[in-house]
Amino acid sequence: MIPYAGLEAFFTGLVATAQSHGMVCGITSDMACVHFGVAATTKDCDVLCAPGQAEEFRALIAETSLQGLLPNYRGNISPPLDARWMRGGWTAHFTWKTKPEETCLDIFGIAPRGSSPWEAEIQQLYASQHTVAEMKLTNRNQDWPFVTALGIKLLGAGAIRGCLHLYSVEAPTKAMRTNQISGWMFEARPALRLASTGDDRLEAALQAEQIFWHRLDACRIRVHEHALRPYVNAVPKAIARWPMPLAEFHAIRLDCASRHLPPSPLTTHGLAQLVNEAREATAKSVHSSLMEWLPKAMDHFINIA
């Protein structure tokens, strides 16, 4: 198994090379959490790349070897790394067939649940703590401790936006006592009003928030999975031989995607409808009095096109 230090050196080297060629990109998710000191280790890497530079980034990936191995797309489910699909919120998946475990890389063009342009906040080789925290608002319970930890890191650095990422009762209550909160933050996250007044409903409201983000992420995944099925069925039928170079595999995926994969299923579905569905699903699990404290969430689809 490749030690974590080796993986980190490999992926930071890849991103550094991309940036040296003028590409806007940064490591995010778990590897960023390790870099920021809120996680210990991870096996894979996620990278944000400006959609308009997808072709350049794919060409760089194609020639980057690991243990003498060149990469390829992972399985049949990966959309092509192409600007049209990246702008719509799709993620491209790559793998190096290292042993005993494959080494995996996921490429995002849009930060899921992002509320501000990630491109403007790159911190050297990494996405910002704010971007990473928003990407961690998933339907996986194991991601949530990282959200609060990143919020605390932001506050410690003097960034008031850290208050947007605090989900333990003590953290937002303490933050309200020691920071001056801007009005827009109360609009973005109504539950902060409860923290500012020491309201006993805060704990329940924070739990309701987490349930809402779980449901929203589940709704997003469901829309993508439905849109992906025809493409997943088409890709293996189009493969005449195996293995083949990434460039050839990319051409096949691009052709299948042009016929079977809608570039932006979330906008076709309707972002407002997606949020409403998540709220309706949340309402089945929380008391009706807590619904007013849920985030508006419509600001968390920035740059989806």
Contacts in CASP RR format, 6 or more apart in sequence:
PFRMAT RR
TARGET T0000
AUTHOR 0000-0000-0000
METHOD contacts of the structure
MODEL  1
MIPYAGLEAFFTGLVATAQSHGMVCGITSDMACVHFGVAATTKDCDVLCA
PGQAEEFRALIAETSLQGLLPNYRGNISPPLDARWMRGGWTAHFTWKTKP
EETCLDIFGIAPRGSSPWEAEIQQLYASQHTVAEMKLTNRNQDWPFVTAL
GIKLLGAGAIRGCLHLYSVEAPTKAMRTNQISGWMFEARPALRLASTGDD
RLEAALQAEQIFWHRLDACRIRVHEHALRPYVNAVPKAIARWPMPLAEFH
AIRLDCASRHLPPSPLTTHGLAQLVNEAREATAKSVHSSLMEWLPKAMDH
FINIA
1 100 0 8 1.000
1 101 0 8 1.000
2 10 0 8 1.000
2 66 0 8 1.000
2 67 0 8 1.000
2 98 0 8 1.000
2 103 0 8 1.000
4 34 0 8 1.000
4 41 0 8 1.000
4 42 0 8 1.000
7 31 0 8 1.000
7 43 0 8 1.000
7 45 0 8 1.000
7 103 0 8 1.000
8 31 0 8 1.000
8 34 0 8 1.000
10 66 0 8 1.000
10 103 0 8 1.000
11 27 0 8 1.000
11 31 0 8 1.000
11 45 0 8 1.000
11 47 0 8 1.000
11 105 0 8 1.000
12 27 0 8 1.000
12 125 0 8 1.000
13 125 0 8 1.000
14 47 0 8 1.000
14 60 0 8 1.000
14 61 0 8 1.000
14 64 0 8 1.000
15 25 0 8 1.000
15 26 0 8 1.000
15 27 0 8 1.000
15 47 0 8 1.000
15 125 0 8 1.000
16 125 0 8 1.000
17 60 0 8 1.000
17 64 0 8 1.000
18 25 0 8 1.000
18 49 0 8 1.000
18 56 0 8 1.000
18 57 0 8 1.000
18 60 0 8 1.000
19 25 0 8 1.000
19 26 0 8 1.000
19 125 0 8 1.000
21 56 0 8 1.000
21 60 0 8 1.000
22 53 0 8 1.000
23 49 0 8 1.000
23 50 0 8 1.000
23 53 0 8 1.000
23 56 0 8 1.000
23 57 0 8 1.000
23 60 0 8 1.000
24 49 0 8 1.000
24 50 0 8 1.000
24 53 0 8 1.000
24 119 0 8 1.000
24 122 0 8 1.000
25 47 0 8 1.000
25 48 0 8 1.000
25 49 0 8 1.000
25 50 0 8 1.000
25 53 0 8 1.000
25 57 0 8 1.000
25 122 0 8 1.000
26 47 0 8 1.000
26 48 0 8 1.000
26 49 0 8 1.000
26 122 0 8 1.000
26 125 0 8 1.000
26 126 0 8 1.000
26 127 0 8 1.000
27 35 0 8 1.000
27 45 0 8 1.000
27 46 0 8 1.000
27 47 0 8 1.000
27 125 0 8 1.000
27 126 0 8 1.000
27 127 0 8 1.000
28 46 0 8 1.000
28 47 0 8 1.000
28 48 0 8 1.000
28 108 0 8 1.000
28 111 0 8 1.000
28 118 0 8 1.000
28 126 0 8 1.000
28 127 0 8 1.000
28 131 0 8 1.000
28 132 0 8 1.000
28 135 0 8 1.000
29 45 0 8 1.000
29 46 0 8 1.000
29 106 0 8 1.000
29 132 0 8 1.000
29 135 0 8 1.000
29 136 0 8 1.000
30 39 0 8 1.000
30 42 0 8 1.000
30 44 0 8 1.000
30 45 0 8 1.000
30 46 0 8 1.000
31 42 0 8 1.000
31 44 0 8 1.000
31 45 0 8 1.000
31 46 0 8 1.000
32 46 0 8 1.000
32 126 0 8 1.000
32 127 0 8 1.000
32 132 0 8 1.000
33 39 0 8 1.000
33 42 0 8 1.000
33 132 0 8 1.000
33 136 0 8 1.000
33 146 0 8 1.000
33 149 0 8 1.000
33 150 0 8 1.000
34 40 0 8 1.000
34 41 0 8 1.000
34 42 0 8 1.000
35 126 0 8 1.000
36 126 0 8 1.000
36 129 0 8 1.000
36 132 0 8 1.000
36 150 0 8 1.000
36 153 0 8 1.000
37 149 0 8 1.000
37 153 0 8 1.000
38 145 0 8 1.000
38 146 0 8 1.000
38 149 0 8 1.000
38 150 0 8 1.000
38 153 0 8 1.000
39 146 0 8 1.000
43 101 0 8 1.000
43 103 0 8 1.000
43 104 0 8 1.000
44 103 0 8 1.000
44 104 0 8 1.000
44 105 0 8 1.000
44 106 0 8 1.000
45 104 0 8 1.000
45 105 0 8 1.000
45 106 0 8 1.000
46 105 0 8 1.000
46 106 0 8 1.000
46 107 0 8 1.000
46 108 0 8 1.000
47 105 0 8 1.000
47 106 0 8 1.000
47 107 0 8 1.000
47 108 0 8 1.000
48 107 0 8 1.000
48 108 0 8 1.000
48 109 0 8 1.000
48 111 0 8 1.000
48 118 0 8 1.000
48 119 0 8 1.000
48 127 0 8 1.000
48 131 0 8 1.000
49 57 0 8 1.000
49 86 0 8 1.000
49 107 0 8 1.000
49 108 0 8 1.000
49 109 0 8 1.000
50 109 0 8 1.000
50 119 0 8 1.000
51 83 0 8 1.000
51 86 0 8 1.000
51 87 0 8 1.000
51 109 0 8 1.000
51 110 0 8 1.000
52 83 0 8 1.000
52 86 0 8 1.000
54 81 0 8 1.000
54 82 0 8 1.000
54 83 0 8 1.000
54 86 0 8 1.000
54 92 0 8 1.000
54 107 0 8 1.000
54 109 0 8 1.000
55 81 0 8 1.000
55 82 0 8 1.000
55 83 0 8 1.000
57 81 0 8 1.000
57 107 0 8 1.000
58 81 0 8 1.000
58 92 0 8 1.000
58 246 0 8 1.000
58 250 0 8 1.000
61 71 0 8 1.000
61 81 0 8 1.000
61 94 0 8 1.000
61 105 0 8 1.000
61 246 0 8 1.000
62 70 0 8 1.000
62 71 0 8 1.000
62 245 0 8 1.000
62 246 0 8 1.000
62 247 0 8 1.000
63 70 0 8 1.000
64 70 0 8 1.000
64 71 0 8 1.000
65 96 0 8 1.000
66 96 0 8 1.000
66 98 0 8 1.000
66 103 0 8 1.000
67 96 0 8 1.000
67 98 0 8 1.000
69 96 0 8 1.000
69 97 0 8 1.000
69 98 0 8 1.000
70 96 0 8 1.000
70 245 0 8 1.000
70 246 0 8 1.000
71 94 0 8 1.000
71 95 0 8 1.000
71 96 0 8 1.000
71 105 0 8 1.000
71 246 0 8 1.000
72 94 0 8 1.000
72 95 0 8 1.000
72 243 0 8 1.000
72 245 0 8 1.000
72 246 0 8 1.000
72 249 0 8 1.000
73 80 0 8 1.000
73 92 0 8 1.000
73 93 0 8 1.000
73 94 0 8 1.000
73 95 0 8 1.000
73 246 0 8 1.000
73 249 0 8 1.000
73 250 0 8 1.000
73 253 0 8 1.000
74 93 0 8 1.000
74 94 0 8 1.000
74 95 0 8 1.000
74 102 0 8 1.000
74 104 0 8 1.000
75 93 0 8 1.000
75 95 0 8 1.000
76 232 0 8 1.000
76 235 0 8 1.000
76 236 0 8 1.000
77 93 0 8 1.000
77 228 0 8 1.000
77 232 0 8 1.000
78 91 0 8 1.000
78 92 0 8 1.000
78 93 0 8 1.000
78 94 0 8 1.000
78 253 0 8 1.000
79 85 0 8 1.000
79 90 0 8 1.000
79 91 0 8 1.000
79 92 0 8 1.000
79 228 0 8 1.000
79 231 0 8 1.000
79 253 0 8 1.000
79 257 0 8 1.000
79 261 0 8 1.000
80 92 0 8 1.000
80 250 0 8 1.000
80 253 0 8 1.000
80 254 0 8 1.000
80 257 0 8 1.000
81 92 0 8 1.000
81 94 0 8 1.000
81 107 0 8 1.000
81 250 0 8 1.000
82 254 0 8 1.000
82 257 0 8 1.000
84 263 0 8 1.000
85 92 0 8 1.000
85 257 0 8 1.000
85 261 0 8 1.000
85 263 0 8 1.000
86 92 0 8 1.000
86 107 0 8 1.000
86 108 0 8 1.000
86 109 0 8 1.000
86 110 0 8 1.000
87 109 0 8 1.000
87 110 0 8 1.000
87 263 0 8 1.000
87 264 0 8 1.000
87 303 0 8 1.000
87 304 0 8 1.000
87 305 0 8 1.000
88 110 0 8 1.000
88 263 0 8 1.000
88 264 0 8 1.000
88 265 0 8 1.000
88 266 0 8 1.000
88 267 0 8 1.000
88 304 0 8 1.000
88 305 0 8 1.000
89 108 0 8 1.000
89 109 0 8 1.000
89 110 0 8 1.000
89 112 0 8 1.000
89 264 0 8 1.000
89 266 0 8 1.000
89 304 0 8 1.000
90 224 0 8 1.000
90 261 0 8 1.000
90 263 0 8 1.000
91 106 0 8 1.000
91 107 0 8 1.000
91 108 0 8 1.000
91 109 0 8 1.000
92 106 0 8 1.000
92 107 0 8 1.000
93 104 0 8 1.000
93 105 0 8 1.000
93 106 0 8 1.000
93 107 0 8 1.000
94 104 0 8 1.000
94 105 0 8 1.000
94 106 0 8 1.000
94 107 0 8 1.000
95 102 0 8 1.000
95 103 0 8 1.000
95 104 0 8 1.000
95 105 0 8 1.000
96 102 0 8 1.000
96 103 0 8 1.000
96 104 0 8 1.000
110 302 0 8 1.000
110 303 0 8 1.000
110 304 0 8 1.000
111 118 0 8 1.000
111 127 0 8 1.000
111 131 0 8 1.000
111 134 0 8 1.000
111 135 0 8 1.000
112 134 0 8 1.000
112 135 0 8 1.000
112 138 0 8 1.000
112 217 0 8 1.000
112 220 0 8 1.000
113 134 0 8 1.000
113 135 0 8 1.000
113 137 0 8 1.000
113 213 0 8 1.000
113 216 0 8 1.000
113 217 0 8 1.000
113 300 0 8 1.000
114 131 0 8 1.000
114 134 0 8 1.000
114 135 0 8 1.000
114 300 0 8 1.000
114 301 0 8 1.000
114 302 0 8 1.000
115 134 0 8 1.000
115 188 0 8 1.000
115 299 0 8 1.000
115 300 0 8 1.000
115 302 0 8 1.000
116 130 0 8 1.000
116 131 0 8 1.000
116 302 0 8 1.000
117 302 0 8 1.000
117 303 0 8 1.000
118 127 0 8 1.000
118 128 0 8 1.000
118 131 0 8 1.000
121 127 0 8 1.000
121 128 0 8 1.000
121 130 0 8 1.000
121 131 0 8 1.000
122 128 0 8 1.000
123 129 0 8 1.000
126 132 0 8 1.000
127 135 0 8 1.000
129 150 0 8 1.000
129 151 0 8 1.000
129 153 0 8 1.000
129 154 0 8 1.000
129 159 0 8 1.000
130 150 0 8 1.000
130 154 0 8 1.000
130 159 0 8 1.000
130 161 0 8 1.000
130 162 0 8 1.000
130 164 0 8 1.000
130 165 0 8 1.000
132 146 0 8 1.000
132 150 0 8 1.000
133 146 0 8 1.000
133 147 0 8 1.000
133 150 0 8 1.000
133 151 0 8 1.000
133 154 0 8 1.000
133 162 0 8 1.000
133 164 0 8 1.000
133 165 0 8 1.000
134 165 0 8 1.000
134 300 0 8 1.000
136 143 0 8 1.000
136 144 0 8 1.000
136 146 0 8 1.000
136 147 0 8 1.000
136 150 0 8 1.000
137 143 0 8 1.000
137 147 0 8 1.000
137 213 0 8 1.000
137 217 0 8 1.000
138 213 0 8 1.000
138 214 0 8 1.000
138 217 0 8 1.000
139 213 0 8 1.000
139 214 0 8 1.000
139 215 0 8 1.000
139 217 0 8 1.000
139 218 0 8 1.000
139 221 0 8 1.000
144 167 0 8 1.000
144 210 0 8 1.000
147 165 0 8 1.000
147 167 0 8 1.000
148 165 0 8 1.000
148 166 0 8 1.000
148 167 0 8 1.000
148 168 0 8 1.000
148 171 0 8 1.000
150 162 0 8 1.000
150 165 0 8 1.000
151 162 0 8 1.000
151 163 0 8 1.000
151 164 0 8 1.000
151 165 0 8 1.000
151 166 0 8 1.000
151 171 0 8 1.000
152 162 0 8 1.000
152 166 0 8 1.000
152 171 0 8 1.000
154 161 0 8 1.000
154 162 0 8 1.000
154 165 0 8 1.000
155 162 0 8 1.000
155 163 0 8 1.000
155 175 0 8 1.000
155 179 0 8 1.000
160 179 0 8 1.000
160 180 0 8 1.000
160 181 0 8 1.000
160 182 0 8 1.000
160 185 0 8 1.000
161 185 0 8 1.000
162 175 0 8 1.000
163 172 0 8 1.000
163 175 0 8 1.000
163 176 0 8 1.000
163 179 0 8 1.000
163 181 0 8 1.000
163 185 0 8 1.000
163 189 0 8 1.000
163 192 0 8 1.000
164 185 0 8 1.000
164 188 0 8 1.000
164 189 0 8 1.000
166 172 0 8 1.000
166 175 0 8 1.000
167 206 0 8 1.000
167 209 0 8 1.000
167 210 0 8 1.000
168 206 0 8 1.000
169 202 0 8 1.000
169 203 0 8 1.000
169 206 0 8 1.000
172 191 0 8 1.000
172 192 0 8 1.000
172 195 0 8 1.000
172 202 0 8 1.000
172 206 0 8 1.000
173 195 0 8 1.000
173 198 0 8 1.000
173 202 0 8 1.000
175 195 0 8 1.000
176 192 0 8 1.000
176 195 0 8 1.000
176 196 0 8 1.000
176 198 0 8 1.000
181 192 0 8 1.000
181 196 0 8 1.000
185 192 0 8 1.000
186 192 0 8 1.000
186 193 0 8 1.000
186 196 0 8 1.000
187 296 0 8 1.000
188 295 0 8 1.000
188 296 0 8 1.000
188 299 0 8 1.000
189 209 0 8 1.000
189 295 0 8 1.000
190 292 0 8 1.000
190 293 0 8 1.000
190 294 0 8 1.000
190 295 0 8 1.000
191 202 0 8 1.000
191 205 0 8 1.000
191 206 0 8 1.000
191 209 0 8 1.000
191 293 0 8 1.000
191 295 0 8 1.000
193 199 0 8 1.000
193 293 0 8 1.000
194 201 0 8 1.000
194 202 0 8 1.000
194 205 0 8 1.000
194 293 0 8 1.000
195 202 0 8 1.000
201 289 0 8 1.000
201 290 0 8 1.000
201 293 0 8 1.000
204 286 0 8 1.000
204 287 0 8 1.000
204 290 0 8 1.000
205 290 0 8 1.000
205 293 0 8 1.000
207 286 0 8 1.000
208 282 0 8 1.000
208 286 0 8 1.000
208 287 0 8 1.000
208 290 0 8 1.000
208 291 0 8 1.000
208 293 0 8 1.000
208 294 0 8 1.000
209 293 0 8 1.000
209 294 0 8 1.000
209 295 0 8 1.000
211 282 0 8 1.000
211 285 0 8 1.000
211 286 0 8 1.000
212 278 0 8 1.000
212 279 0 8 1.000
212 282 0 8 1.000
212 294 0 8 1.000
212 295 0 8 1.000
212 297 0 8 1.000
215 277 0 8 1.000
215 278 0 8 1.000
215 279 0 8 1.000
215 281 0 8 1.000
215 282 0 8 1.000
216 274 0 8 1.000
216 275 0 8 1.000
216 278 0 8 1.000
216 297 0 8 1.000
218 278 0 8 1.000
218 281 0 8 1.000
219 274 0 8 1.000
219 277 0 8 1.000
219 278 0 8 1.000
219 281 0 8 1.000
220 266 0 8 1.000
220 274 0 8 1.000
223 265 0 8 1.000
223 266 0 8 1.000
223 269 0 8 1.000
223 274 0 8 1.000
224 265 0 8 1.000
224 266 0 8 1.000
226 265 0 8 1.000
227 261 0 8 1.000
227 262 0 8 1.000
227 265 0 8 1.000
228 261 0 8 1.000
230 260 0 8 1.000
230 261 0 8 1.000
231 256 0 8 1.000
231 257 0 8 1.000
231 260 0 8 1.000
231 261 0 8 1.000
233 260 0 8 1.000
234 256 0 8 1.000
234 259 0 8 1.000
234 260 0 8 1.000
235 252 0 8 1.000
235 253 0 8 1.000
235 256 0 8 1.000
238 252 0 8 1.000
238 255 0 8 1.000
238 256 0 8 1.000
239 249 0 8 1.000
239 252 0 8 1.000
262 268 0 8 1.000
264 304 0 8 1.000
264 305 0 8 1.000
266 274 0 8 1.000
266 301 0 8 1.000
266 304 0 8 1.000
267 304 0 8 1.000
267 305 0 8 1.000
271 298 0 8 1.000
271 301 0 8 1.000
271 304 0 8 1.000
272 298 0 8 1.000
275 296 0 8 1.000
275 297 0 8 1.000
275 298 0 8 1.000
278 297 0 8 1.000
279 291 0 8 1.000
279 294 0 8 1.000
282 291 0 8 1.000
282 294 0 8 1.000
283 291 0 8 1.000
END
